[in-house]
Amino acid sequence: MTPHSPAALGSPAQRLRPVLRLRDLVFYGIVIIQPIAPVPIFGVTQQLSGGFAATAVLISGIAMLLTACSYGRLAALYPSAGSAYSYVGRGLNPHLGFLAGWAMALDYLILPIVAVIQAALAVQRLVPEISYAGWAVTFVVLLTVINLRGIRSTMRANIVLLMCMLAVIGAFIFLAIAYLGHHEGGHHEGVGSLFALRPFYEESTFSPHAVATATAFAALTYIGFDGVTTLAEDVENPRRNVLLAIISVCAVITVFSCLLVYLAQLVWPDYREYANIETAFMDVTRRVGGVPLFQAMGAIIVLGSLGSGLSGEVAAARLLFAMGRDGVLPRRFFGFLDAARGIPTLNVLLIAILTLAGCLSLDLERAGELLNFGAFLSFMGVNLAAIRQQFFGSPAPRARRVLPDLIVPAVGFLFCLAMWLSLPKPAKIVGGVWFATGLLYRWAHQRVSRR
C-alpha cells in the first residue's frame, strides 16, 4: 500500500466527497486570503518600509509563491485533506508530520478568531449600540450555520463575498487612476504620473533593512493560501487541480495586492501625513472617492473578514478530521463524518466554541502573532518535505532538477525561517506552550497505543 493510496486515506465512509471544481478551489483560496488583504496592513507596512510598501508586498508575495509551489507539488503526491500534516508526515517522518499538523492546527484555529475580531470591531464602529461581544457571538453563529450546511453552501457564500469585494476594489482602482490623471500625482510633488518607480525604489530614501523588516510584516497579506490544500479530498482531480489552484491563488493575490498598494502610494505617498497609520488605506479611499467609497471599503472589510473566517473554519475542521481519521487525535470525535452532509460536524462545532472563546479573550495583535507562529513553522516543514521528496527521493539522478526540486523550496524555507525568527517573544512563548502540549499528548498517546 502506498502512502497516498485510497486505502491509506481511509475507507469510503471516512472520505470526503469530491464535489468541487478548479474554479471553486481558486475562489475559496482567494476568499480565505482576501483580495483586500493589504488594506488593513497598508499604513504599518508603509511606516516600517520607509514608504516602500509596494516593494515589501511584492517580495513577500514572491516568497509565498515559492512555498505554494512546494504545497502544490506535494498535493499531487498526497491528495488528502491534511495539508502540511499529511505532506510532512509522508514526506519526512510521521512524528514531524504530527508536529507540522499541530502547528497548522494553531494557525487554522487562530485564523477564524482573527477574522471575527476584525469584523466585530469594524461593524461596532458603524453600529455602536450593539457591543463587541454581541457582534462576535452573532458572527460565530453565522459562520457555523453556513459551514454546517455543507461545503457547497460554503462555496456559494464565498463566491458572493468575492464578487462584492471585487466590485469595491474595481471602483477604487478606477477612481484612483482618474484621480492621479487629474491631479498629476495628487497633492504631493515627486510622483508625477500613473507610472512611476517611486513606490518601489528611490535611491535617496531606500533602506534595505527597513524594507526587509516590512517584508516580514507584509507576509501577513498571504497567510491562509495553504488552506486550499485542505480541500484535496473535496475537489475533482486533486493531483492536477490543487497545484493549479494554489499557484493561481498566490499569483492573483500578489498582483491585486501590489496594484492596490502601488496606487495608494501614488495617491498619498508621504506616510508621515497619515492621520491614523492603522486605517491609512481608508483615508486614501476617501481622498479618491469621497464618503461613499470610504463606507463601501469599510463594508467589504467586514465581508472579507467573514469570508476569511468562513474558509478558515472549513480548513481547520478538515485538518482535525484528517488527524482524527489517522488516529493521532481521538478518532471517535475528530474522525467523525456526518454521512448525510459529508462534513466533519463535531469539528465544526468545536472550532465555533474555540473561535468564540478566542474572540472574547485575545486582541487582534496577539491573535495575529500566534497565527504567524504556527503558519511559518508549517511552511518550513512543507518546504523541507518537498526537497526530500522531489530532489533526494527521485527514482533516478537524471530525474532530479536543481532549480524546481531544490532551490525553489530551499529559498522558500529560508524566507519562512527568517519570518519566524522575527516574531516577538510573547508569541514564541505561547506557541512554545502549544508545542509542548502537543508533544506531551503525542507521548501519552503512543504509550497508550503500545499498551
MIVEXGU-885927 format. One record per residue (C-alpha): residue in three letters; chain; x, y, z; residue number from 1. Coordinates in steps of 0.2 Angstrom, whole numbers, always signed. Example, Ala and Ser with C-alpha at 12.3 -4.5 7.8 and 13.67 -1.06 7.14 Angstrom:
ALA	A	+62	-22	+39	1;
SER	A	+68	-5	+36	2;
END
This chain:
MET	A	+0	+0	+0	1;
THR	A	+7	+17	-5	2;
PRO	A	+6	+31	+7	3;
HIS	A	-6	+40	-4	4;
SER	A	-17	+26	-10	5;
PRO	A	-35	+26	-7	6;
ALA	A	-34	+13	+7	7;
ALA	A	-21	+23	+16	8;
LEU	A	-33	+38	+16	9;
GLY	A	-47	+28	+24	10;
SER	A	-62	+18	+20	11;
PRO	A	-75	+26	+8	12;
ALA	A	-86	+30	+23	13;
GLN	A	-72	+40	+30	14;
ARG	A	-68	+50	+14	15;
LEU	A	-74	+67	+9	16;
ARG	A	-84	+69	-7	17;
PRO	A	-75	+76	-22	18;
VAL	A	-88	+89	-27	19;
LEU	A	-78	+105	-30	20;
ARG	A	-70	+110	-47	21;
LEU	A	-54	+120	-50	22;
ARG	A	-64	+136	-51	23;
ASP	A	-72	+133	-34	24;
LEU	A	-55	+130	-26	25;
VAL	A	-47	+146	-33	26;
PHE	A	-62	+156	-27	27;
TYR	A	-60	+148	-10	28;
GLY	A	-42	+152	-9	29;
ILE	A	-44	+170	-14	30;
VAL	A	-58	+172	-1	31;
ILE	A	-48	+165	+13	32;
ILE	A	-33	+176	+9	33;
GLN	A	-45	+191	+4	34;
PRO	A	-42	+202	-11	35;
ILE	A	-42	+216	+1	36;
ALA	A	-28	+208	+12	37;
PRO	A	-16	+223	+11	38;
VAL	A	-29	+236	+16	39;
PRO	A	-28	+234	+35	40;
ILE	A	-9	+232	+35	41;
PHE	A	-5	+246	+22	42;
GLY	A	-1	+260	+34	43;
VAL	A	+10	+250	+45	44;
THR	A	+19	+242	+30	45;
GLN	A	+22	+260	+23	46;
GLN	A	+29	+265	+40	47;
LEU	A	+41	+250	+43	48;
SER	A	+47	+251	+25	49;
GLY	A	+50	+270	+25	50;
GLY	A	+37	+272	+11	51;
PHE	A	+41	+257	+0	52;
ALA	A	+26	+246	+4	53;
ALA	A	+24	+240	-14	54;
THR	A	+42	+233	-13	55;
ALA	A	+38	+224	+3	56;
VAL	A	+22	+216	-3	57;
LEU	A	+30	+211	-19	58;
ILE	A	+45	+202	-11	59;
SER	A	+34	+193	+1	60;
GLY	A	+22	+188	-12	61;
ILE	A	+36	+180	-22	62;
ALA	A	+42	+171	-7	63;
MET	A	+25	+164	-3	64;
LEU	A	+23	+159	-21	65;
LEU	A	+39	+148	-19	66;
THR	A	+31	+140	-4	67;
ALA	A	+15	+137	-14	68;
CYS	A	+25	+128	-27	69;
SER	A	+30	+116	-13	70;
TYR	A	+12	+114	-7	71;
GLY	A	+6	+111	-24	72;
ARG	A	+19	+98	-29	73;
LEU	A	+16	+88	-13	74;
ALA	A	-3	+89	-15	75;
ALA	A	+0	+80	-32	76;
LEU	A	+9	+66	-22	77;
TYR	A	-3	+65	-7	78;
PRO	A	-20	+71	-11	79;
SER	A	-28	+70	+6	80;
ALA	A	-36	+83	+17	81;
GLY	A	-22	+85	+30	82;
SER	A	-12	+98	+21	83;
ALA	A	+5	+101	+30	84;
TYR	A	+1	+87	+42	85;
SER	A	+0	+74	+28	86;
TYR	A	+14	+81	+17	87;
VAL	A	+27	+82	+31	88;
GLY	A	+21	+65	+39	89;
ARG	A	+23	+56	+22	90;
GLY	A	+37	+66	+15	91;
LEU	A	+48	+66	+30	92;
ASN	A	+43	+57	+46	93;
PRO	A	+26	+53	+55	94;
HIS	A	+32	+62	+71	95;
LEU	A	+37	+78	+61	96;
GLY	A	+21	+76	+52	97;
PHE	A	+11	+77	+69	98;
LEU	A	+21	+92	+74	99;
ALA	A	+18	+101	+57	100;
GLY	A	-1	+97	+59	101;
TRP	A	-1	+103	+77	102;
ALA	A	+7	+119	+71	103;
MET	A	-5	+121	+57	104;
ALA	A	-19	+117	+69	105;
LEU	A	-14	+133	+79	106;
ASP	A	-14	+143	+63	107;
TYR	A	-31	+137	+57	108;
LEU	A	-39	+139	+74	109;
ILE	A	-32	+157	+75	110;
LEU	A	-37	+162	+58	111;
PRO	A	-56	+162	+61	112;
ILE	A	-53	+171	+78	113;
VAL	A	-43	+185	+69	114;
ALA	A	-57	+186	+55	115;
VAL	A	-71	+188	+68	116;
ILE	A	-61	+201	+78	117;
GLN	A	-59	+211	+63	118;
ALA	A	-77	+210	+58	119;
ALA	A	-84	+214	+75	120;
LEU	A	-73	+229	+78	121;
ALA	A	-77	+236	+61	122;
VAL	A	-95	+234	+62	123;
GLN	A	-96	+240	+80	124;
ARG	A	-90	+257	+74	125;
LEU	A	-104	+258	+62	126;
VAL	A	-117	+251	+74	127;
PRO	A	-111	+255	+92	128;
GLU	A	-127	+251	+100	129;
ILE	A	-123	+233	+100	130;
SER	A	-107	+228	+110	131;
TYR	A	-92	+220	+103	132;
ALA	A	-96	+203	+112	133;
GLY	A	-114	+204	+104	134;
TRP	A	-106	+205	+86	135;
ALA	A	-93	+192	+90	136;
VAL	A	-107	+179	+95	137;
THR	A	-118	+184	+80	138;
PHE	A	-103	+181	+68	139;
VAL	A	-98	+165	+75	140;
VAL	A	-115	+158	+74	141;
LEU	A	-117	+164	+57	142;
LEU	A	-101	+156	+51	143;
THR	A	-105	+140	+59	144;
VAL	A	-123	+138	+52	145;
ILE	A	-116	+141	+34	146;
ASN	A	-102	+128	+37	147;
LEU	A	-114	+115	+44	148;
ARG	A	-125	+116	+28	149;
GLY	A	-111	+108	+19	150;
ILE	A	-96	+113	+8	151;
ARG	A	-106	+118	-7	152;
SER	A	-116	+130	+3	153;
THR	A	-99	+137	+9	154;
MET	A	-93	+139	-9	155;
ARG	A	-108	+148	-14	156;
ALA	A	-107	+160	+0	157;
ASN	A	-88	+163	-4	158;
ILE	A	-92	+167	-22	159;
VAL	A	-105	+181	-17	160;
LEU	A	-92	+188	-5	161;
LEU	A	-79	+188	-18	162;
MET	A	-90	+197	-30	163;
CYS	A	-94	+211	-18	164;
MET	A	-75	+213	-14	165;
LEU	A	-70	+214	-32	166;
ALA	A	-84	+227	-36	167;
VAL	A	-77	+239	-22	168;
ILE	A	-59	+236	-27	169;
GLY	A	-63	+239	-45	170;
ALA	A	-71	+255	-41	171;
PHE	A	-56	+260	-31	172;
ILE	A	-44	+256	-45	173;
PHE	A	-54	+266	-57	174;
LEU	A	-56	+281	-46	175;
ALA	A	-38	+281	-41	176;
ILE	A	-32	+281	-59	177;
ALA	A	-44	+295	-63	178;
TYR	A	-38	+305	-48	179;
LEU	A	-20	+303	-52	180;
GLY	A	-23	+308	-70	181;
HIS	A	-32	+324	-65	182;
HIS	A	-21	+329	-50	183;
GLU	A	-4	+324	-58	184;
GLY	A	+0	+313	-43	185;
GLY	A	-11	+321	-30	186;
HIS	A	-7	+335	-18	187;
HIS	A	+11	+330	-17	188;
GLU	A	+26	+333	-28	189;
GLY	A	+38	+319	-34	190;
VAL	A	+26	+306	-41	191;
GLY	A	+21	+315	-57	192;
SER	A	+11	+301	-66	193;
LEU	A	+2	+285	-65	194;
PHE	A	+18	+276	-70	195;
ALA	A	+32	+279	-58	196;
LEU	A	+46	+269	-49	197;
ARG	A	+45	+279	-33	198;
PRO	A	+33	+266	-24	199;
PHE	A	+46	+253	-27	200;
TYR	A	+63	+261	-26	201;
GLU	A	+71	+278	-23	202;
GLU	A	+90	+279	-21	203;
SER	A	+90	+293	-8	204;
THR	A	+77	+286	+4	205;
PHE	A	+78	+267	+1	206;
SER	A	+84	+257	+16	207;
PRO	A	+86	+238	+13	208;
HIS	A	+85	+234	+32	209;
ALA	A	+68	+244	+33	210;
VAL	A	+61	+235	+18	211;
ALA	A	+67	+218	+25	212;
THR	A	+58	+222	+41	213;
ALA	A	+42	+227	+32	214;
THR	A	+43	+212	+21	215;
ALA	A	+41	+201	+36	216;
PHE	A	+26	+210	+41	217;
ALA	A	+19	+211	+24	218;
ALA	A	+19	+192	+23	219;
LEU	A	+3	+193	+33	220;
THR	A	-6	+198	+16	221;
TYR	A	-4	+180	+10	222;
ILE	A	-7	+170	+26	223;
GLY	A	-20	+156	+23	224;
PHE	A	-16	+152	+5	225;
ASP	A	-11	+134	+11	226;
GLY	A	-29	+131	+16	227;
VAL	A	-33	+127	-2	228;
THR	A	-24	+110	+0	229;
THR	A	-35	+105	+15	230;
LEU	A	-49	+103	+2	231;
ALA	A	-39	+90	-8	232;
GLU	A	-52	+76	-5	233;
ASP	A	-66	+88	-9	234;
VAL	A	-60	+93	-26	235;
GLU	A	-61	+84	-43	236;
ASN	A	-44	+78	-50	237;
PRO	A	-34	+84	-35	238;
ARG	A	-17	+79	-42	239;
ARG	A	-19	+92	-55	240;
ASN	A	-32	+105	-48	241;
VAL	A	-24	+108	-31	242;
LEU	A	-7	+113	-39	243;
LEU	A	-15	+124	-52	244;
ALA	A	-27	+132	-39	245;
ILE	A	-14	+136	-25	246;
ILE	A	-1	+144	-38	247;
SER	A	-16	+153	-46	248;
VAL	A	-22	+160	-29	249;
CYS	A	-5	+166	-24	250;
ALA	A	-1	+174	-41	251;
VAL	A	-18	+183	-42	252;
ILE	A	-17	+189	-24	253;
THR	A	+1	+196	-27	254;
VAL	A	-5	+206	-42	255;
PHE	A	-20	+213	-34	256;
SER	A	-10	+217	-18	257;
CYS	A	+4	+226	-27	258;
LEU	A	-8	+236	-38	259;
LEU	A	-19	+242	-23	260;
VAL	A	-3	+247	-13	261;
TYR	A	+5	+255	-28	262;
LEU	A	-10	+266	-32	263;
ALA	A	-12	+270	-14	264;
GLN	A	+6	+276	-13	265;
LEU	A	+4	+287	-28	266;
VAL	A	-12	+295	-21	267;
TRP	A	-4	+298	-4	268;
PRO	A	+15	+294	-5	269;
ASP	A	+20	+303	+12	270;
TYR	A	+16	+290	+26	271;
ARG	A	+21	+303	+39	272;
GLU	A	+5	+313	+34	273;
TYR	A	-7	+299	+38	274;
ALA	A	-20	+303	+51	275;
ASN	A	-20	+285	+58	276;
ILE	A	-7	+273	+52	277;
GLU	A	-19	+258	+56	278;
THR	A	-33	+265	+45	279;
ALA	A	-22	+274	+32	280;
PHE	A	-30	+265	+17	281;
MET	A	-47	+271	+22	282;
ASP	A	-40	+289	+21	283;
VAL	A	-34	+285	+4	284;
THR	A	-51	+279	-2	285;
ARG	A	-59	+295	+5	286;
ARG	A	-47	+305	-5	287;
VAL	A	-51	+297	-22	288;
GLY	A	-69	+293	-20	289;
GLY	A	-76	+303	-5	290;
VAL	A	-88	+296	+9	291;
PRO	A	-97	+283	-2	292;
LEU	A	-81	+274	-7	293;
PHE	A	-75	+276	+11	294;
GLN	A	-90	+267	+18	295;
ALA	A	-90	+254	+4	296;
MET	A	-72	+249	+9	297;
GLY	A	-77	+248	+27	298;
ALA	A	-92	+237	+22	299;
ILE	A	-81	+225	+12	300;
ILE	A	-68	+224	+26	301;
VAL	A	-82	+216	+36	302;
LEU	A	-87	+205	+22	303;
GLY	A	-69	+200	+18	304;
SER	A	-66	+196	+36	305;
LEU	A	-82	+185	+37	306;
GLY	A	-76	+176	+21	307;
SER	A	-59	+173	+28	308;
GLY	A	-67	+166	+44	309;
LEU	A	-79	+155	+34	310;
SER	A	-65	+147	+24	311;
GLY	A	-54	+146	+40	312;
GLU	A	-67	+136	+49	313;
VAL	A	-68	+124	+34	314;
ALA	A	-49	+122	+34	315;
ALA	A	-47	+119	+52	316;
ALA	A	-62	+106	+53	317;
ARG	A	-54	+96	+39	318;
LEU	A	-36	+96	+46	319;
LEU	A	-43	+90	+63	320;
PHE	A	-53	+77	+53	321;
ALA	A	-38	+71	+44	322;
MET	A	-28	+69	+61	323;
GLY	A	-43	+61	+69	324;
ARG	A	-45	+48	+55	325;
ASP	A	-27	+43	+56	326;
GLY	A	-29	+41	+75	327;
VAL	A	-16	+54	+80	328;
LEU	A	-31	+63	+88	329;
PRO	A	-46	+53	+96	330;
ARG	A	-54	+45	+81	331;
ARG	A	-72	+44	+88	332;
PHE	A	-73	+63	+90	333;
PHE	A	-61	+71	+77	334;
GLY	A	-63	+57	+64	335;
PHE	A	-82	+58	+64	336;
LEU	A	-90	+62	+47	337;
ASP	A	-108	+66	+45	338;
ALA	A	-114	+53	+32	339;
ALA	A	-129	+64	+26	340;
ARG	A	-119	+80	+23	341;
GLY	A	-101	+74	+21	342;
ILE	A	-94	+86	+33	343;
PRO	A	-85	+83	+50	344;
THR	A	-99	+91	+60	345;
LEU	A	-91	+89	+78	346;
ASN	A	-75	+98	+72	347;
VAL	A	-85	+112	+65	348;
LEU	A	-94	+114	+82	349;
LEU	A	-78	+113	+92	350;
ILE	A	-70	+126	+81	351;
ALA	A	-85	+138	+84	352;
ILE	A	-83	+136	+103	353;
LEU	A	-64	+139	+102	354;
THR	A	-67	+154	+90	355;
LEU	A	-79	+162	+102	356;
ALA	A	-68	+160	+117	357;
GLY	A	-53	+167	+107	358;
CYS	A	-63	+182	+101	359;
LEU	A	-68	+186	+119	360;
SER	A	-50	+184	+127	361;
LEU	A	-37	+189	+113	362;
ASP	A	-34	+206	+105	363;
LEU	A	-30	+207	+86	364;
GLU	A	-12	+210	+88	365;
ARG	A	-9	+195	+99	366;
ALA	A	-20	+184	+88	367;
GLY	A	-10	+189	+73	368;
GLU	A	+6	+185	+81	369;
LEU	A	+0	+167	+86	370;
LEU	A	-6	+164	+68	371;
ASN	A	+11	+168	+61	372;
PHE	A	+19	+156	+74	373;
GLY	A	+10	+141	+68	374;
ALA	A	+10	+146	+49	375;
PHE	A	+28	+149	+47	376;
LEU	A	+33	+133	+56	377;
SER	A	+21	+123	+45	378;
PHE	A	+28	+132	+29	379;
MET	A	+46	+127	+34	380;
GLY	A	+41	+109	+36	381;
VAL	A	+32	+108	+19	382;
ASN	A	+47	+116	+10	383;
LEU	A	+59	+103	+18	384;
ALA	A	+47	+89	+14	385;
ALA	A	+47	+95	-4	386;
ILE	A	+66	+94	-5	387;
ARG	A	+66	+77	+2	388;
GLN	A	+53	+70	-10	389;
GLN	A	+57	+79	-26	390;
PHE	A	+76	+80	-25	391;
PHE	A	+83	+67	-14	392;
GLY	A	+68	+55	-16	393;
SER	A	+69	+55	-36	394;
PRO	A	+69	+37	-43	395;
ALA	A	+84	+41	-53	396;
PRO	A	+98	+55	-53	397;
ARG	A	+93	+61	-70	398;
ALA	A	+75	+65	-64	399;
ARG	A	+81	+77	-52	400;
ARG	A	+80	+96	-57	401;
VAL	A	+91	+108	-46	402;
LEU	A	+80	+123	-48	403;
PRO	A	+62	+117	-45	404;
ASP	A	+67	+102	-34	405;
LEU	A	+80	+110	-23	406;
ILE	A	+82	+129	-25	407;
VAL	A	+64	+134	-25	408;
PRO	A	+59	+125	-9	409;
ALA	A	+76	+130	-1	410;
VAL	A	+73	+148	-4	411;
GLY	A	+55	+146	+2	412;
PHE	A	+61	+138	+18	413;
LEU	A	+74	+151	+22	414;
PHE	A	+62	+165	+20	415;
CYS	A	+49	+157	+32	416;
LEU	A	+63	+154	+44	417;
ALA	A	+68	+172	+44	418;
MET	A	+49	+177	+46	419;
TRP	A	+48	+165	+61	420;
LEU	A	+63	+172	+70	421;
SER	A	+57	+190	+68	422;
LEU	A	+41	+186	+79	423;
PRO	A	+40	+194	+96	424;
LYS	A	+45	+185	+112	425;
PRO	A	+27	+183	+118	426;
ALA	A	+21	+174	+103	427;
LYS	A	+36	+162	+104	428;
ILE	A	+32	+158	+122	429;
VAL	A	+13	+155	+119	430;
GLY	A	+17	+145	+104	431;
GLY	A	+30	+135	+113	432;
VAL	A	+17	+131	+126	433;
TRP	A	+6	+125	+112	434;
PHE	A	+20	+114	+105	435;
ALA	A	+24	+107	+122	436;
THR	A	+6	+102	+125	437;
GLY	A	+7	+93	+108	438;
LEU	A	+22	+84	+112	439;
LEU	A	+15	+78	+129	440;
TYR	A	-1	+72	+120	441;
ARG	A	+9	+63	+107	442;
TRP	A	+20	+54	+121	443;
ALA	A	+5	+49	+131	444;
HIS	A	-5	+43	+115	445;
GLN	A	+10	+32	+110	446;
ARG	A	+11	+24	+127	447;
VAL	A	-7	+20	+127	448;
SER	A	-6	+13	+109	449;
ARG	A	+8	+2	+114	450;
ARG	A	-2	-5	+129	451;
END
